Amino acid sequence: MLNPGHLPLNAMRAFEVAARTGSFKAAGVELGVSAAAVSQQVKALEQQLDKQLFHRLGNRISLTDAGRTLYPSVDIAFTSLRSAARSLQDAPRRARVVISALPSLCEHWLMPLLRAYPQSAHLDLHSEEDPVDLARAGIDLRLAYGAEHYPDHVIDPLFTDHLVAVAARATDHPEDLQEIPDAALIHTSWGRDYGIEPDWAQHFEALGLRRYPDQAVGLRVASSAMALSAARIGLGVALAPSRMVADALCRGELRQIGGNGRSLPRPYVLVMPNARARNRAVQDARAFLLATASEAGGGVP
């Protein structure tokens, strides 16, 4: 039986990593030991708890009911330990704020507006898709599309965006969107987090136009960031959230074709772990982002 006064931390750590990675071998790689050593640690923990924590099927493992009950608490405990150790390491240094954002939001909205942020030299920027484990990655602020991936965090709405059609300034595409040939329309896979797949037929409908472009022609790309890059170099006309193209429109790299389309179904949000609420540097960055998002409709200064 487990003695509460002598917690087997090494065995708990082996269990946590094995449960997270889904494999004793992967856990061994992360911990710098053999898969057999991880398995032995887990067996020792199972004996002390008198509970089987994993189903073992050859080289595969899966959590038992007991393992699923134990894992969340163990994961939270080790995440807290990592966070505390990181805080001690960072304390002597000048405070740096780690901001994570969706790739398109980071490149086309966040970075341009940082020209107006005095402390931009003290930021670490991460570009990644949702969801992100903020505590495990040491993230102070996260710019996300919708808040559903981040329960139990501080959530601030930034803005709700709408779609516009854009093309490179130097291209000779007609100003009338109806006259753009189907082959020049860039099709974007927006990803599951957008909740809808905004396409050209929907955009035309939002503008009061009856047109159903041929989906079999035109460049197809895997993200809105790729669509903007393709439009910028003249590969066609892209649908993009208006805030993502504000800087490029102001600098004359892109031009808008046609009117504003439908709004996206969810707002972009700023996510902050509760543990960062008293960090002055984090609060300064948070205040700047919220103020900028609310000024002039959240455009780039």
C-alpha positions as CSV (number, residue, x, y, z in Angstrom):
1,M,0.0,0.0,0.0
2,L,1.1,3.6,-0.6
3,N,2.5,5.5,2.3
4,P,1.2,9.1,2.0
5,G,4.4,10.4,3.6
6,H,6.6,8.8,1.0
7,L,5.2,9.6,-2.4
8,P,7.1,7.7,-5.2
9,L,7.8,10.8,-7.4
10,N,9.9,8.9,-9.9
11,A,7.2,6.3,-10.5
12,M,4.5,9.1,-10.7
13,R,6.6,10.9,-13.2
14,A,7.0,7.7,-15.3
15,F,3.2,7.2,-15.2
16,E,2.5,10.8,-16.2
17,V,4.8,10.7,-19.2
18,A,3.7,7.3,-20.3
19,A,0.0,8.3,-20.1
20,R,0.6,11.5,-22.0
21,T,2.8,9.9,-24.8
22,G,0.8,6.7,-25.0
23,S,3.9,4.5,-25.0
24,F,6.6,3.3,-22.6
25,K,9.1,3.7,-25.4
26,A,8.2,7.4,-26.0
27,A,8.2,8.0,-22.3
28,G,11.7,6.5,-22.0
29,V,12.9,8.8,-24.7
30,E,11.5,11.9,-22.9
31,L,12.9,10.8,-19.6
32,G,16.3,9.6,-20.9
33,V,15.8,6.0,-19.7
34,S,14.8,2.7,-21.3
35,A,11.3,1.6,-22.0
36,A,11.8,-1.3,-19.6
37,A,12.8,1.2,-16.8
38,V,9.6,3.1,-17.4
39,S,7.6,-0.1,-17.3
40,Q,9.2,-1.2,-14.0
41,Q,8.5,2.2,-12.4
42,V,4.8,2.0,-13.5
43,K,4.6,-1.6,-12.2
44,A,6.0,-0.5,-8.8
45,L,3.4,2.3,-8.6
46,E,0.6,-0.2,-9.5
47,Q,1.8,-2.5,-6.7
48,Q,1.8,0.4,-4.2
49,L,-1.6,1.6,-5.2
50,D,-3.0,-2.0,-5.6
51,K,-4.5,-0.8,-8.9
52,Q,-3.8,-1.6,-12.5
53,L,-3.1,1.7,-14.3
54,F,-2.5,0.5,-17.9
55,H,-3.9,-2.1,-20.2
56,R,-0.9,-3.7,-21.9
57,L,-1.4,-5.0,-25.5
58,G,1.9,-6.0,-26.9
59,N,3.8,-2.7,-27.4
60,R,0.7,-0.6,-26.9
61,I,-0.7,0.7,-23.7
62,S,-4.0,2.4,-22.7
63,L,-5.2,3.8,-19.4
64,T,-7.6,1.7,-17.3
65,D,-10.4,3.4,-15.4
66,A,-8.0,3.8,-12.4
67,G,-5.4,5.3,-14.7
68,R,-7.9,7.7,-16.2
69,T,-8.9,8.8,-12.6
70,L,-5.3,9.3,-11.5
71,Y,-3.8,11.0,-14.6
72,P,-5.5,14.5,-14.4
73,S,-4.3,15.1,-10.9
74,V,-0.8,13.8,-11.6
75,D,-0.6,15.9,-14.8
76,I,-1.7,19.1,-12.9
77,A,0.8,18.4,-10.2
78,F,3.8,18.1,-12.5
79,T,2.7,21.0,-14.6
80,S,2.6,23.1,-11.4
81,L,6.1,21.9,-10.5
82,R,7.5,22.8,-13.9
83,S,5.8,26.2,-13.8
84,A,7.3,26.9,-10.3
85,A,10.8,25.9,-11.4
86,R,10.5,28.1,-14.6
87,S,9.4,31.0,-12.4
88,L,12.5,30.6,-10.2
89,Q,14.7,30.4,-13.3
90,D,13.2,33.5,-14.8
91,A,13.1,35.6,-11.7
92,P,16.7,37.1,-11.9
93,R,16.2,38.1,-15.6
94,R,14.4,40.9,-17.2
95,A,10.7,39.9,-17.5
96,R,9.9,38.4,-20.9
97,V,6.3,37.8,-22.0
98,V,5.6,34.7,-24.1
99,I,2.8,35.2,-26.6
100,S,1.3,32.4,-28.6
101,A,-1.0,33.1,-31.6
102,L,-2.5,31.4,-34.6
103,P,-0.1,31.5,-37.5
104,S,-2.2,33.9,-39.7
105,L,-3.0,36.1,-36.7
106,C,0.6,36.2,-35.5
107,E,2.1,37.1,-38.9
108,H,-0.6,39.4,-40.3
109,W,-2.1,41.1,-37.2
110,L,0.1,40.7,-34.1
111,M,3.6,41.4,-35.6
112,P,2.6,44.6,-37.5
113,L,0.9,46.1,-34.5
114,L,4.0,45.4,-32.3
115,R,5.7,48.4,-34.1
116,A,3.7,50.5,-31.6
117,Y,4.6,48.5,-28.5
118,P,7.5,49.9,-26.5
119,Q,8.4,46.6,-24.9
120,S,8.4,44.4,-28.1
121,A,12.1,43.6,-27.5
122,H,11.1,41.7,-24.4
123,L,8.5,39.4,-26.1
124,D,8.8,35.8,-27.2
125,L,6.4,35.0,-30.0
126,H,5.1,31.5,-30.8
127,S,3.1,30.7,-33.9
128,E,0.9,27.5,-33.5
129,E,-2.6,26.2,-34.1
130,D,-5.2,25.6,-31.4
131,P,-5.3,24.0,-28.9
132,V,-2.1,24.8,-27.0
133,D,-1.3,23.6,-23.5
134,L,-0.4,27.0,-22.0
135,A,1.0,25.8,-18.7
136,R,3.1,23.1,-20.2
137,A,4.5,25.4,-22.9
138,G,5.1,28.3,-20.5
139,I,2.7,30.6,-22.5
140,D,1.7,33.9,-20.8
141,L,-0.9,35.1,-23.4
142,R,-2.6,33.2,-26.2
143,L,-4.4,34.8,-29.2
144,A,-7.0,32.2,-30.4
145,Y,-10.1,31.9,-32.5
146,G,-12.9,31.2,-30.0
147,A,-12.5,30.2,-26.4
148,E,-13.7,26.6,-26.3
149,H,-10.2,25.1,-26.0
150,Y,-9.4,27.2,-22.9
151,P,-11.8,26.6,-20.1
152,D,-10.7,27.9,-16.7
153,H,-8.6,30.7,-18.2
154,V,-9.2,34.5,-18.3
155,I,-10.8,35.2,-21.7
156,D,-11.0,38.7,-23.3
157,P,-12.7,39.1,-26.6
158,L,-10.5,40.9,-29.1
159,F,-12.8,41.3,-32.2
160,T,-15.2,39.5,-34.5
161,D,-13.9,39.7,-38.1
162,H,-15.5,39.5,-41.5
163,L,-14.2,38.2,-44.8
164,V,-12.9,40.2,-47.7
165,A,-11.5,39.3,-51.2
166,V,-8.0,40.5,-51.8
167,A,-5.4,40.4,-54.6
168,A,-1.9,41.7,-55.2
169,R,-1.9,45.4,-56.1
170,A,0.1,44.8,-59.2
171,T,-2.2,42.2,-60.7
172,D,-4.7,43.1,-63.5
173,H,-7.7,41.4,-61.9
174,P,-11.0,43.3,-62.6
175,E,-12.4,45.5,-59.9
176,D,-15.8,43.8,-60.3
177,L,-15.6,40.5,-58.3
178,Q,-18.2,39.0,-60.7
179,E,-15.7,39.3,-63.5
180,I,-12.9,37.4,-61.8
181,P,-12.6,34.0,-63.5
182,D,-13.0,30.8,-61.4
183,A,-9.4,29.8,-62.1
184,A,-8.2,33.0,-60.3
185,L,-10.1,32.2,-57.1
186,I,-7.9,30.8,-54.3
187,H,-9.7,28.1,-52.2
188,T,-8.8,27.8,-48.5
189,S,-9.1,25.0,-46.0
190,W,-9.8,27.0,-42.9
191,G,-9.5,24.1,-40.4
192,R,-12.0,22.6,-38.0
193,D,-11.7,25.4,-35.4
194,Y,-13.4,27.9,-37.7
195,G,-16.7,25.9,-37.3
196,I,-17.6,26.7,-40.9
197,E,-15.7,26.5,-44.2
198,P,-16.2,29.9,-45.7
199,D,-16.1,29.5,-49.5
200,W,-16.5,31.7,-52.5
201,A,-20.2,30.7,-53.0
202,Q,-21.0,31.9,-49.5
203,H,-19.0,35.1,-50.0
204,F,-20.9,35.9,-53.2
205,E,-24.2,35.2,-51.5
206,A,-23.2,37.6,-48.6
207,L,-22.6,40.2,-51.3
208,G,-26.0,39.6,-52.8
209,L,-24.5,37.9,-55.9
210,R,-25.7,34.6,-57.3
211,R,-22.5,32.8,-58.4
212,Y,-21.3,29.3,-57.7
213,P,-17.6,29.0,-58.8
214,D,-16.2,25.7,-60.0
215,Q,-14.5,24.1,-57.1
216,A,-12.4,21.9,-59.5
217,V,-10.3,24.9,-60.7
218,G,-8.3,27.5,-58.9
219,L,-5.4,27.2,-56.4
220,R,-6.2,25.3,-53.2
221,V,-4.2,25.9,-50.0
222,A,-4.2,24.4,-46.5
223,S,-4.5,27.6,-44.4
224,S,-5.5,31.3,-44.5
225,A,-1.8,32.2,-44.0
226,M,-1.0,30.4,-47.2
227,A,-3.9,32.0,-49.0
228,L,-2.6,35.4,-48.1
229,S,0.9,34.6,-49.2
230,A,-0.4,33.3,-52.5
231,A,-2.5,36.4,-53.1
232,R,0.5,38.7,-52.2
233,I,2.7,37.1,-54.9
234,G,0.0,37.3,-57.5
235,L,-1.3,33.7,-57.6
236,G,-4.9,34.8,-57.5
237,V,-7.7,36.3,-55.3
238,A,-8.0,35.1,-51.7
239,L,-10.7,35.3,-49.1
240,A,-9.2,36.6,-45.8
241,P,-10.3,38.0,-42.4
242,S,-10.2,41.8,-42.8
243,R,-7.9,42.4,-39.8
244,M,-5.4,40.0,-41.3
245,V,-5.0,42.1,-44.4
246,A,-5.3,45.6,-42.9
247,D,-1.5,46.2,-42.8
248,A,-1.0,44.9,-46.4
249,L,-3.8,47.1,-47.7
250,C,-2.4,50.1,-45.9
251,R,1.1,49.5,-47.4
252,G,-0.3,48.9,-50.9
253,E,0.7,45.3,-51.2
254,L,-2.8,44.1,-51.5
255,R,-6.1,45.6,-52.7
256,Q,-9.6,44.7,-51.8
257,I,-12.0,43.5,-54.5
258,G,-15.7,43.9,-53.8
259,G,-17.4,44.6,-50.5
260,N,-17.3,43.1,-47.1
261,G,-18.5,39.5,-46.7
262,R,-20.1,37.7,-43.8
263,S,-18.8,37.8,-40.3
264,L,-17.0,34.8,-38.8
265,P,-19.1,32.9,-36.3
266,R,-16.8,33.4,-33.3
267,P,-14.6,36.2,-32.1
268,Y,-10.8,36.1,-31.8
269,V,-9.9,36.1,-28.1
270,L,-7.0,36.8,-25.8
271,V,-6.4,33.9,-23.3
272,M,-4.5,34.3,-20.1
273,P,-3.7,31.7,-17.5
274,N,-5.1,32.7,-14.1
275,A,-1.5,32.3,-12.6
276,R,-0.4,35.3,-14.8
277,A,-2.9,37.7,-13.4
278,R,-0.4,39.4,-11.1
279,N,2.5,39.6,-13.5
280,R,3.1,43.2,-14.3
281,A,4.8,42.6,-17.7
282,V,2.0,40.2,-18.8
283,Q,-0.6,42.7,-17.7
284,D,1.1,45.5,-19.7
285,A,1.1,43.4,-22.8
286,R,-2.5,42.3,-22.3
287,A,-3.6,45.9,-21.8
288,F,-1.8,47.0,-25.0
289,L,-3.4,44.2,-27.1
290,L,-6.9,44.9,-25.8
291,A,-6.6,48.6,-26.3
292,T,-5.3,48.1,-29.9
293,A,-8.0,45.7,-30.7
294,S,-10.7,48.2,-29.6
295,E,-9.2,51.2,-31.4
296,A,-10.5,51.9,-34.9
297,G,-12.1,48.5,-35.0
298,G,-8.9,46.6,-34.1
299,G,-6.9,47.6,-37.2
300,V,-3.1,47.8,-37.3
301,P,-1.8,51.2,-36.1
